Amino acid sequence: MNLVKKIIYIFYILSFLNIFAFETYAKQVKIIVKVDDEIITNMDVQNEYNYLISLNTKLQNLDKQDILEFAKNSLVKEKIKKKEILKLYELGNKNPVINDLIKDIFINLGLNSEEEFKKYLISQNINFEDVYKKIEIESVWNQMIYSKFKNKLVIDENELKKKILNNKEQSISYLLYELVFDFKDKDDFKRKYSEIKKTINELSFEEAVIKYSIANSKNNSGLIGWVNQNNLSKKIENELVNLNKGQITKAIKVPAGMLILKLDDTKLVDLNIDIDKELQKLVQYKINNQLNNYSTIYYNKIKNNSSINEF
């Protein structure tokens, strides 16, 4: 066989192998969801699954199918948010806020530097740039929500100051997990609430969060963190005060839907502190809480106007 024929033969074999490999890959890849004009495949969902359990190791203890469903919904939310963001903002710009958020993530994983974080991601077959883009979408989304709703924030500093003064020596802090769910009507509420309570009783609160919660805290098993009683409304504080550790509240009406809280722990906090500094912390907490509610409401609005088709 002369050289030219050999090259043609090799090219033919390689082309055949490439076609065969592509056909095999195409059979493995399936479209799971179409969001407007964008698709989400089973491979996308698996990659999101890897991303979620790598950044929140607690998820590894939950049912895999529930986490895969969570991963799918997470990708749907990301695509809807990204499309809305691009109407007003550009993505891809370097932002120091994102670096701070990445730092929070790797510290939470027990890592000491961004380089360690990158090596950890490589070990999990995750691209750092993909993580950066995901965090950027959330960061810019939060910026957009603040711009849209900052004039609707209602903060009564005098009332907050009274709360601080009433608990000047000691107050209670609660370690809380949350589950926020929405509903269409009274019957839908009864059905969903019953399913949630059943999941909590038979599996765990964290499992119910993955399946039903619409709050951003879902990405961290519903964890809110330590919340001082001064930050809570009287309605929520009254629900918590008689709970033992590990117990949950009944469903509480909030702007974004219905809220269920799990009390994980309590502690007494000495309040020999700067009142003005404590007031600033309370104000910031109230602002964040209201913005989270506006974020959920706004997202649900644009989601309802999106075309979402599952296959």
C-alpha positions as CSV (number, residue, x, y, z in Angstrom):
1,M,0.0,0.0,0.0
2,N,1.6,3.3,-1.1
3,L,1.8,6.3,1.3
4,V,-1.2,8.2,-0.2
5,K,-3.5,5.1,0.0
6,K,-2.3,4.5,3.6
7,I,-3.2,8.0,4.7
8,I,-6.6,7.8,3.0
9,Y,-7.2,4.4,4.7
10,I,-6.2,5.7,8.1
11,F,-8.3,8.8,7.7
12,Y,-11.3,6.6,6.8
13,I,-10.8,4.4,9.8
14,L,-10.5,7.4,12.2
15,S,-13.6,9.0,10.6
16,F,-15.5,5.8,11.1
17,L,-14.4,5.5,14.7
18,N,-15.4,9.1,15.4
19,I,-18.8,8.6,13.9
20,F,-19.2,5.4,16.0
21,A,-18.1,7.2,19.2
22,F,-20.4,10.1,18.5
23,E,-23.4,7.8,17.9
24,T,-22.6,6.0,21.2
25,Y,-22.3,9.3,23.1
26,A,-25.5,10.5,21.5
27,K,-27.3,7.4,22.7
28,Q,-26.1,8.1,26.2
29,V,-27.1,11.8,26.3
30,K,-30.7,12.5,26.7
31,I,-32.6,15.8,26.9
32,I,-34.3,16.0,30.3
33,V,-35.7,19.5,30.3
34,K,-36.0,22.4,27.9
35,V,-36.2,25.9,29.4
36,D,-37.4,28.3,26.7
37,D,-34.8,27.7,24.0
38,E,-32.1,26.0,26.2
39,I,-31.8,22.3,26.9
40,I,-30.7,20.4,30.0
41,T,-29.4,16.9,29.5
42,N,-28.9,13.9,31.8
43,M,-25.1,14.6,31.7
44,D,-25.8,18.2,32.8
45,V,-27.8,16.9,35.7
46,Q,-25.1,14.4,36.7
47,N,-22.5,17.2,36.6
48,E,-24.7,19.4,38.8
49,Y,-25.1,16.5,41.2
50,N,-21.3,16.1,41.5
51,Y,-21.1,19.9,42.0
52,L,-23.7,19.9,44.8
53,I,-22.4,17.0,46.8
54,S,-18.8,18.3,46.5
55,L,-19.7,21.6,48.0
56,N,-22.1,20.3,50.6
57,T,-21.0,16.9,51.8
58,K,-24.1,16.5,54.0
59,L,-26.0,15.8,50.8
60,Q,-24.1,12.5,50.3
61,N,-26.2,11.0,53.1
62,L,-29.5,11.7,51.3
63,D,-31.4,9.7,48.7
64,K,-29.6,10.0,45.3
65,Q,-32.8,10.3,43.3
66,D,-33.9,13.2,45.4
67,I,-30.5,14.9,44.9
68,L,-30.6,14.3,41.2
69,E,-34.1,15.9,41.1
70,F,-32.7,18.8,43.2
71,A,-29.8,19.1,40.7
72,K,-32.2,19.3,37.8
73,N,-34.3,22.0,39.5
74,S,-31.1,23.8,40.3
75,L,-30.1,24.0,36.7
76,V,-33.6,25.1,35.7
77,K,-33.4,28.0,38.2
78,E,-29.9,28.9,37.0
79,K,-30.9,29.2,33.4
80,I,-34.0,31.3,34.2
81,K,-32.0,33.6,36.4
82,K,-29.2,33.9,33.9
83,K,-31.7,34.8,31.1
84,E,-33.3,37.5,33.3
85,I,-29.8,38.9,34.4
86,L,-28.7,39.3,30.8
87,K,-31.5,41.7,30.1
88,L,-29.8,44.2,32.4
89,Y,-26.2,43.1,33.1
90,E,-23.2,41.6,31.5
91,L,-21.6,38.4,32.9
92,G,-17.9,37.6,32.8
93,N,-16.5,40.6,34.6
94,K,-14.1,40.1,37.5
95,N,-15.8,40.9,40.8
96,P,-14.1,40.9,44.2
97,V,-17.4,40.0,45.8
98,I,-17.3,36.6,44.0
99,N,-13.8,36.0,45.3
100,D,-15.1,36.6,48.8
101,L,-17.9,34.1,48.2
102,I,-15.5,31.5,46.9
103,K,-13.4,32.1,50.0
104,D,-16.4,31.4,52.2
105,I,-17.0,28.2,50.3
106,F,-13.5,26.8,50.7
107,I,-13.3,27.8,54.3
108,N,-16.6,26.0,54.9
109,L,-15.0,22.9,53.3
110,G,-12.1,23.1,55.7
111,L,-9.6,24.3,53.1
112,N,-7.1,27.0,53.6
113,S,-6.6,28.7,50.2
114,E,-8.1,29.0,46.7
115,E,-5.3,26.8,45.4
116,E,-6.3,24.0,47.7
117,F,-9.9,24.6,46.6
118,K,-8.9,24.2,43.0
119,K,-7.1,21.0,43.7
120,Y,-10.1,19.7,45.6
121,L,-12.4,20.5,42.6
122,I,-10.0,18.7,40.2
123,S,-10.2,15.6,42.4
124,Q,-14.0,15.8,42.1
125,N,-13.8,16.3,38.3
126,I,-15.2,19.8,38.6
127,N,-13.9,22.8,36.7
128,F,-13.1,25.9,38.8
129,E,-14.3,28.2,36.0
130,D,-17.7,26.5,36.0
131,V,-18.0,27.1,39.8
132,Y,-17.0,30.7,39.3
133,K,-19.7,31.2,36.7
134,K,-22.3,29.7,39.0
135,I,-21.4,31.9,41.9
136,E,-21.3,34.9,39.5
137,I,-24.9,34.3,38.4
138,E,-26.1,34.2,42.1
139,S,-24.0,37.3,43.0
140,V,-25.4,39.4,40.1
141,W,-28.9,38.1,40.7
142,N,-28.7,39.3,44.3
143,Q,-27.4,42.7,43.0
144,M,-30.3,42.9,40.6
145,I,-32.8,42.1,43.3
146,Y,-31.4,44.8,45.5
147,S,-31.6,47.3,42.7
148,K,-35.2,46.4,42.0
149,F,-36.6,46.3,45.6
150,K,-34.3,48.5,47.8
151,N,-37.0,51.2,47.9
152,K,-39.6,48.7,49.2
153,L,-37.5,47.6,52.2
154,V,-39.2,48.4,55.5
155,I,-36.9,48.7,58.5
156,D,-38.2,50.1,61.8
157,E,-34.9,51.0,63.6
158,N,-36.7,52.4,66.7
159,E,-38.5,49.0,67.2
160,L,-35.3,47.1,66.7
161,K,-33.5,49.3,69.3
162,K,-36.3,48.7,71.8
163,K,-35.8,44.9,71.3
164,I,-32.1,45.3,72.1
165,L,-32.8,47.4,75.2
166,N,-35.4,44.9,76.4
167,N,-32.8,42.1,76.3
168,K,-29.8,44.2,77.2
169,E,-28.1,41.6,79.5
170,Q,-28.9,38.3,77.9
171,S,-30.9,36.9,75.0
172,I,-31.4,33.6,73.3
173,S,-29.9,32.6,70.0
174,Y,-31.4,29.7,68.0
175,L,-29.5,27.4,65.5
176,L,-32.1,27.1,62.8
177,Y,-32.8,25.2,59.6
178,E,-35.6,26.3,57.3
179,L,-37.9,24.9,54.6
180,V,-40.0,27.3,52.6
181,F,-42.7,26.0,50.2
182,D,-45.2,27.6,48.0
183,F,-48.7,26.5,47.0
184,K,-51.4,27.3,44.5
185,D,-54.5,27.0,46.7
186,K,-55.9,25.6,49.9
187,D,-56.1,22.0,48.7
188,D,-52.5,22.2,47.2
189,F,-51.3,23.5,50.6
190,K,-52.9,20.6,52.5
191,R,-51.5,18.1,50.1
192,K,-48.0,19.5,50.1
193,Y,-47.9,20.1,53.8
194,S,-49.0,16.6,54.5
195,E,-46.2,15.2,52.1
196,I,-43.6,17.4,53.8
197,K,-44.5,16.2,57.3
198,K,-44.5,12.6,56.1
199,T,-41.0,13.0,54.6
200,I,-39.7,14.6,57.8
201,N,-41.2,11.9,60.0
202,E,-40.1,8.9,57.8
203,L,-36.8,10.3,56.4
204,S,-35.4,13.6,57.7
205,F,-35.9,17.3,57.7
206,E,-32.9,17.7,55.3
207,E,-34.5,15.2,52.9
208,A,-37.7,17.3,52.9
209,V,-35.7,20.5,52.3
210,I,-34.1,18.9,49.2
211,K,-37.5,17.8,47.8
212,Y,-39.7,20.7,48.7
213,S,-37.9,23.9,49.7
214,I,-37.8,26.9,47.4
215,A,-35.4,29.0,49.6
216,N,-31.8,29.6,48.6
217,S,-30.8,27.9,51.9
218,K,-31.8,24.6,50.1
219,N,-28.2,24.5,48.8
220,N,-27.0,24.1,52.4
221,S,-29.6,21.6,53.6
222,G,-31.8,24.5,54.8
223,L,-29.2,25.9,57.3
224,I,-29.8,29.5,58.3
225,G,-27.3,29.5,61.2
226,W,-27.5,31.1,64.6
227,V,-30.3,33.7,64.8
228,N,-30.7,35.9,67.8
229,Q,-34.3,36.3,69.2
230,N,-34.0,40.1,68.5
231,N,-33.9,39.2,64.8
232,L,-37.2,37.3,64.9
233,S,-40.8,38.4,64.6
234,K,-42.9,37.8,67.6
235,K,-44.9,35.2,65.6
236,I,-41.8,33.1,64.9
237,E,-40.3,33.6,68.3
238,N,-43.5,32.3,69.9
239,E,-43.3,29.2,67.7
240,L,-39.7,28.5,68.8
241,V,-39.8,29.3,72.5
242,N,-41.6,26.0,73.4
243,L,-39.6,23.7,71.1
244,N,-37.0,21.2,72.2
245,K,-33.9,20.6,70.1
246,G,-34.6,18.6,66.9
247,Q,-38.3,19.7,66.8
248,I,-40.0,21.7,64.1
249,T,-42.5,24.5,64.0
250,K,-45.9,24.3,62.3
251,A,-46.1,26.0,58.9
252,I,-45.8,29.8,59.3
253,K,-47.1,32.2,56.6
254,V,-44.3,34.4,55.2
255,P,-44.2,36.6,52.0
256,A,-42.6,33.9,49.9
257,G,-45.0,31.1,51.0
258,M,-45.0,28.9,54.1
259,L,-42.1,28.5,56.4
260,I,-41.2,25.5,58.6
261,L,-38.2,25.9,61.0
262,K,-36.2,23.1,62.7
263,L,-34.6,24.0,66.0
264,D,-31.1,22.4,66.1
265,D,-29.7,24.1,69.2
266,T,-30.1,27.1,71.5
267,K,-27.6,29.2,73.6
268,L,-27.7,32.2,75.9
269,V,-25.8,35.2,74.6
270,D,-24.5,38.0,76.8
271,L,-25.4,41.4,75.4
272,N,-22.8,43.6,77.0
273,I,-22.2,45.1,73.6
274,D,-22.3,48.3,71.7
275,I,-26.0,49.0,71.1
276,D,-25.4,50.9,67.8
277,K,-23.2,48.0,66.5
278,E,-25.9,45.5,67.4
279,L,-28.5,47.6,65.8
280,Q,-26.5,47.7,62.5
281,K,-26.4,43.8,62.6
282,L,-30.1,43.6,63.2
283,V,-30.8,46.1,60.4
284,Q,-28.7,44.1,58.0
285,Y,-30.4,40.8,59.0
286,K,-33.8,42.4,58.3
287,I,-32.6,43.7,55.0
288,N,-31.3,40.3,53.9
289,N,-34.4,38.5,55.1
290,Q,-36.7,40.9,53.1
291,L,-34.5,40.7,50.0
292,N,-34.6,36.9,50.1
293,N,-38.4,37.0,50.2
294,Y,-38.4,39.4,47.2
295,S,-36.0,37.2,45.4
296,T,-38.2,34.1,45.8
297,I,-41.3,36.0,44.8
298,Y,-39.6,37.6,41.7
299,Y,-38.1,34.3,40.6
300,N,-41.4,32.5,40.8
301,K,-43.0,35.2,38.7
302,I,-40.5,34.9,35.9
303,K,-40.5,31.1,36.2
304,N,-44.3,31.1,35.6
305,N,-43.7,33.1,32.4
306,S,-41.0,30.7,31.2
307,S,-41.6,27.7,29.0
308,I,-40.4,24.6,30.9
309,N,-40.9,21.2,29.3
310,E,-39.7,18.0,30.8
311,F,-39.0,14.9,28.7
